[in-house]
Amino acid sequence: MVVTAFVVVTIVFLLLHILPGDPALTILGGLSGEPTEAQIEVVRERLGLDDPLWKQYINYLSRLVRCDLGKSFVNNRPVINDIARRIPRTLQIVIPAVCLAAIVGIPLGIVASTHRGKWLDFVASGSAVVAFSLPAFVSGLLLVWLFAIHLRWLPSGGYVAPAMGLGPFLLRIIMPIITLAVGPAGMAMRMTRSSTLEQLSLDYVTTARAKGIDERRVVFRHVLRNSLIPVVTALGLQMGRMFAGAVIVEAVFNWPGLNSLVLQSVLDRDYPVIQGVILVVALLFILINLATDLTYGIIDPRIRYD
């Protein structure tokens, strides 16, 4: 984790320093008229942009150790404050979306595998293919058309904090969660089906059936537990990818989360905000992978971490 985080920090720092555009000009863009060379030099000196690249990198690392992600070039607010305000809103849709994908995808995968070659298998498999082939902006707009415009059951977008009203908050979060969960649910279904079919063909299942053990007990107590490790791995990776997919979802539903912040920062060339958001998301992805690995020991007691 430490090595990966260090590599991510270095890559983000280097990539953002080769982007076109001058941060000093971005900051001075709100002034009337063209900024003078003296004004540009003052801003560049204040930001440390005149220092050699290696010195900027050392300064950046030293600030990170103090949990200082710098200040925004645009609004001069601490980046950590903007991230702390936005990241819970993104997690509010990412975490329920992962849970929904697992709740829908895993049972469908079990049904498809236990009815292989039958109509239930074809329906579940076909639905899964459509689910993970459908772009998020298409499924999101379809949900808006159906539930907001045609049926008028849900608002089309926007954000209301839970403290301002739990009912309005829940009404606005339903469609973003479903949109974000559609693709991972299809993936979870396909992974569960293939993994379960592999387990059902093994000798221990044949032995259990020969002993007269109920088929439902064989599937849910023995086969499912052994089938979940690849499914959990895929869901862990999907959760990390959801932070990227949430960019589209937040744009469709006007959800003011972390991704809308980084999108606006890219347009403004607000380097500290971009660096801060990418770093936080990368660290979250690393932590998700760690949690996924530790979950293996819970699913399969034969796995031990010494």
C-alpha positions in Angstrom: 0.0 0.0 0.0 2.7 2.4 0.9 4.7 1.8 -2.2 1.7 2.0 -4.4 0.5 5.3 -2.7 4.0 6.8 -3.2 4.0 5.8 -6.9 0.6 7.4 -7.3 1.6 10.6 -5.6 4.7 10.9 -7.9 2.8 10.2 -11.1 0.0 12.6 -10.3 2.6 15.3 -9.4 4.5 14.8 -12.7 1.5 14.5 -15.0 -0.2 17.6 -13.8 3.0 19.7 -14.2 3.2 18.9 -17.9 -0.4 20.0 -18.6 -0.8 23.0 -20.8 -1.6 26.3 -19.2 -0.1 28.6 -16.6 -1.7 28.5 -13.1 -0.7 32.1 -12.6 -2.8 33.2 -15.6 -5.7 31.1 -14.3 -5.6 32.9 -11.0 -5.3 36.3 -12.6 -8.0 35.6 -15.2 -10.7 37.3 -13.1 -8.9 40.7 -13.3 -10.1 43.2 -15.8 -7.7 43.5 -18.7 -4.6 41.5 -19.5 -2.4 40.7 -16.4 1.1 42.3 -16.5 4.3 40.3 -16.4 5.0 41.7 -12.9 1.6 40.4 -11.6 2.3 37.0 -13.2 5.7 36.8 -11.6 4.3 37.7 -8.1 1.8 34.9 -8.3 4.3 32.4 -9.6 6.7 33.2 -6.8 3.9 33.0 -4.2 3.0 29.5 -5.5 6.5 28.3 -5.7 6.2 27.7 -9.5 9.6 29.3 -10.1 11.4 26.7 -8.0 13.0 23.7 -9.7 10.8 20.7 -10.2 12.6 18.6 -7.6 12.1 21.3 -5.0 8.4 21.6 -5.8 8.1 17.8 -5.4 9.9 17.8 -2.0 7.6 20.6 -0.8 4.6 18.7 -2.1 5.6 15.6 -0.2 6.3 17.6 3.0 2.8 19.1 2.8 1.2 15.7 2.3 2.8 14.4 5.5 1.0 17.3 7.3 -2.3 16.4 5.5 -2.0 19.7 3.7 -3.2 19.4 0.1 -2.7 23.1 -0.6 -5.2 25.8 -1.5 -7.3 26.1 -4.6 -6.0 28.5 -7.3 -9.5 29.7 -8.0 -11.2 30.3 -4.6 -8.1 30.2 -2.3 -9.9 27.7 0.0 -8.0 24.7 1.5 -8.4 21.8 -0.9 -8.9 19.3 2.0 -12.0 21.3 3.1 -13.6 21.0 -0.4 -12.8 17.3 -0.6 -14.1 16.6 3.0 -17.4 18.3 2.0 -17.8 16.5 -1.3 -16.5 13.0 -0.7 -19.4 11.9 1.6 -21.8 12.8 -1.2 -20.0 10.5 -3.6 -19.8 7.7 -1.0 -23.6 8.1 -0.5 -24.2 6.7 -4.0 -21.1 4.5 -4.4 -21.5 2.3 -1.3 -25.3 1.6 -1.7 -24.7 0.9 -5.4 -22.1 -1.8 -4.6 -24.5 -3.3 -2.1 -27.4 -3.2 -4.6 -25.2 -4.8 -7.3 -24.3 -7.7 -4.9 -27.9 -8.1 -3.7 -29.2 -8.4 -7.3 -26.3 -9.9 -9.1 -25.3 -12.8 -6.8 -28.8 -14.4 -6.5 -29.4 -14.1 -10.2 -26.1 -15.8 -10.8 -27.1 -18.7 -8.5 -30.4 -19.0 -10.2 -28.8 -19.1 -13.7 -26.2 -21.7 -12.7 -28.7 -24.0 -11.0 -31.0 -23.8 -14.1 -28.3 -24.1 -16.7 -29.6 -24.3 -20.2 -33.2 -23.4 -19.1 -35.2 -20.3 -19.8 -34.2 -18.8 -16.4 -30.6 -19.1 -17.4 -31.2 -17.4 -20.7 -33.2 -14.5 -19.2 -30.7 -13.9 -16.4 -27.7 -14.1 -18.7 -29.3 -11.9 -21.3 -30.2 -9.3 -18.7 -26.6 -9.3 -17.4 -25.2 -8.7 -20.9 -27.5 -5.8 -21.4 -26.7 -4.4 -18.0 -23.0 -4.2 -18.3 -23.1 -3.2 -21.9 -25.4 -0.2 -21.2 -23.5 3.1 -20.7 -24.3 4.9 -17.5 -25.5 8.1 -19.2 -27.9 6.0 -21.3 -29.4 4.1 -18.3 -29.5 7.3 -16.3 -31.4 9.3 -18.9 -33.8 6.4 -19.4 -34.5 6.4 -15.7 -35.1 10.1 -15.7 -37.4 9.8 -18.7 -39.4 7.0 -17.1 -39.6 7.9 -13.4 -39.2 11.7 -13.5 -40.8 12.8 -16.8 -43.3 10.0 -17.7 -44.5 8.7 -14.3 -43.4 11.7 -12.2 -42.6 9.6 -9.2 -39.1 10.9 -8.6 -37.4 14.3 -9.0 -35.1 14.4 -12.1 -32.0 15.4 -10.1 -30.5 17.8 -7.6 -29.2 17.2 -4.0 -30.8 17.7 -0.6 -28.7 17.0 2.5 -30.1 14.3 4.8 -30.2 16.9 7.6 -32.5 19.1 5.5 -35.0 16.3 5.0 -34.5 12.5 4.8 -37.5 12.0 2.5 -36.4 14.4 -0.2 -32.8 13.1 0.1 -34.0 9.5 -0.5 -36.1 10.4 -3.4 -33.2 12.1 -5.1 -30.6 9.3 -4.4 -32.6 6.4 -5.8 -31.9 6.9 -9.5 -28.2 7.7 -9.1 -27.7 4.5 -7.1 -29.6 2.3 -9.6 -27.7 3.9 -12.5 -24.4 3.2 -10.9 -25.3 -0.3 -9.9 -26.6 -1.6 -13.2 -23.3 -2.5 -14.8 -21.7 -4.0 -11.7 -24.8 -6.0 -11.0 -24.5 -7.6 -14.5 -20.9 -8.3 -13.9 -21.6 -9.9 -10.5 -24.3 -12.1 -12.0 -21.9 -13.4 -14.8 -19.1 -14.0 -12.3 -21.4 -15.8 -9.8 -22.8 -18.0 -12.6 -19.4 -19.0 -14.0 -17.8 -19.6 -10.6 -20.8 -21.5 -9.3 -20.9 -23.7 -12.4 -17.2 -24.5 -11.9 -17.8 -25.5 -8.2 -20.9 -27.6 -9.1 -18.7 -29.8 -11.4 -16.2 -30.7 -8.6 -16.1 -34.0 -6.8 -17.2 -32.7 -3.4 -20.6 -31.7 -4.8 -21.1 -35.1 -6.3 -20.2 -36.7 -3.0 -22.6 -34.4 -1.1 -25.4 -35.3 -3.5 -24.6 -39.0 -3.2 -25.0 -38.7 0.5 -28.5 -37.4 0.0 -27.9 -33.9 1.2 -30.6 -31.5 0.1 -29.7 -29.6 -3.1 -30.5 -26.2 -1.6 -28.1 -26.9 1.3 -25.4 -28.1 -1.1 -25.6 -24.9 -3.1 -26.0 -22.3 -0.4 -23.8 -23.8 2.4 -21.0 -25.3 0.3 -20.9 -24.2 -3.3 -21.8 -20.5 -2.8 -19.1 -20.0 -0.1 -16.4 -21.4 -2.4 -17.7 -19.4 -5.3 -17.7 -16.0 -3.7 -14.0 -15.2 -3.7 -13.8 -14.3 -7.4 -17.1 -12.4 -7.1 -15.9 -10.4 -4.1 -12.6 -9.6 -6.0 -14.6 -8.3 -9.0 -17.0 -6.3 -6.8 -14.0 -4.7 -5.0 -12.5 -3.6 -8.3 -15.9 -2.4 -9.5 -16.3 -0.3 -6.4 -13.0 1.4 -7.2 -14.1 2.0 -10.8 -17.4 3.4 -9.6 -15.6 6.5 -8.4 -14.7 7.1 -12.1 -18.2 6.1 -13.3 -19.8 8.5 -10.8 -18.5 11.4 -13.0 -21.3 10.6 -15.5 -23.9 9.8 -12.9 -23.2 13.1 -11.0 -23.4 15.0 -14.2 -26.7 13.4 -15.3 -28.4 13.9 -11.9 -26.7 17.1 -10.9 -25.2 15.5 -7.9 -22.6 17.7 -6.3 -20.0 15.0 -5.4 -16.3 14.6 -5.6 -16.3 13.9 -9.3 -18.1 17.1 -10.3 -15.5 19.0 -8.2 -12.6 17.5 -10.1 -14.3 18.0 -13.5 -14.7 21.7 -12.8 -11.1 21.9 -11.5 -9.9 20.4 -14.8 -11.7 23.1 -16.7 -10.2 25.8 -14.4 -6.8 24.1 -14.4 -6.9 24.2 -10.6 -3.9 21.9 -10.1 -4.0 21.6 -6.3 -7.7 20.4 -6.3 -7.0 18.0 -9.2 -4.0 16.6 -7.3 -5.9 16.3 -4.1 -9.0 14.5 -5.5 -6.9 12.1 -7.6 -4.7 11.3 -4.6 -7.7 10.7 -2.3 -9.5 8.5 -4.8 -6.3 6.5 -5.4 -5.9 5.9 -1.7 -9.5 4.9 -1.4 -9.0 2.4 -4.2 -6.0 1.0 -2.4 -7.9 0.6 0.8 -10.8 -1.1 -1.0 -8.3 -3.6 -2.5 -6.9 -4.2 1.0 -10.4 -4.7 2.4 -11.2 -7.1 -0.4 -8.1 -9.2 0.3 -9.0 -9.4 4.0 -12.5 -10.5 3.2 -11.1 -13.7 1.7 -10.2 -14.9 5.2 -13.8 -14.4 6.3 -15.3 -16.2 3.3 -12.9 -19.1 3.3 -11.5 -20.0 6.8 -8.7 -22.0 5.1 -7.1 -18.7 4.1 -4.9 -17.3 6.9 -2.9 -14.1 7.1 0.3 -14.7 9.1 
